Amino acid sequence: MLDKQSPIPMYVQIEDYLKNQILQGDFVIGEAIPSERELTDTFEVSRMTVRQSITNLVNEGLLYREKGRGTYVATPKIEQPLSGLTSFTEDMLSRGMKPSNKLISFEKMIPEIDIMHELQLAKDEEVFVVKRIRYADDKPMAIERSYLPVKLVPNLELNDIEGSLYSFIEKDKRLIISHASQRMEAVLVKREDAEFLQIFMPSAVLLIERISYLTNDVPIEIVRSTYRADRYKFISEIRR
Ligand code: 16G
């Protein structure tokens, strides 16, 4: 199975072998792969070599470890296009997944200066700050902190944010969300967010800031979202 004469290191060959097995469906999602000991015997390599291959596949999001139990095949990451201005609810429904939310906090306040500038607000203008955990099929995917100018959605209430915020803005308020700008960066998850997202510390997460505008270029929301990097892959089509 392995070529011991090859310049390709053994751990890379094992990694490729296991990866092929996973991708061609030899294991189902959630199924345990053979133990380190079994793989060590099969490939006649050291345990360290096997461990290195598995760690790389865990870091790639193809496998996950459960302490004291074993290593399992992970659910494939969600491939999220970066081109459409869609809502979380729309994204999940289009994949046949069930979206849901958990509200962490809902406040009305004078925002910090950066939010105030980005939302083009005057000094004394308030925002609603909504913090929600977003779930797909009851699994936590992201945490969103949304800042919305009170003057644009003055009567925003708890039950409006239980479902889709975009649906409230567009159907109830009859405002048209037309375009947005987004920034994305990799950061280490904060302790509080790690608990909400049910991931270990330290884990990398993807932080996205979206500023969405109405047709007249008035900003309607700033959303700072923390996405699980083990569950998301962002895709963009580019042309030359
Ligand atoms: C997405 C948007 C967020 C928007 C939310 C509305 C990104 C990075 N963020 O998560 O800006 O507020 O959808 O979703 O894509 P909802 O209508 O389901 O509440």
Boltz pocket constraint, residues with backbone or C-beta under 6 A from the ligand:
constraints:
  - pocket:
      binder: B
      contacts: [[A, 86], [A, 87], [A, 88], [A, 89], [A, 90], [A, 144], [A, 146], [A, 163], [A, 164], [A, 165], [A, 166], [A, 167], [A, 208], [A, 209], [A, 210], [A, 221], [A, 223], [A, 225]]
      max_distance: 6.0
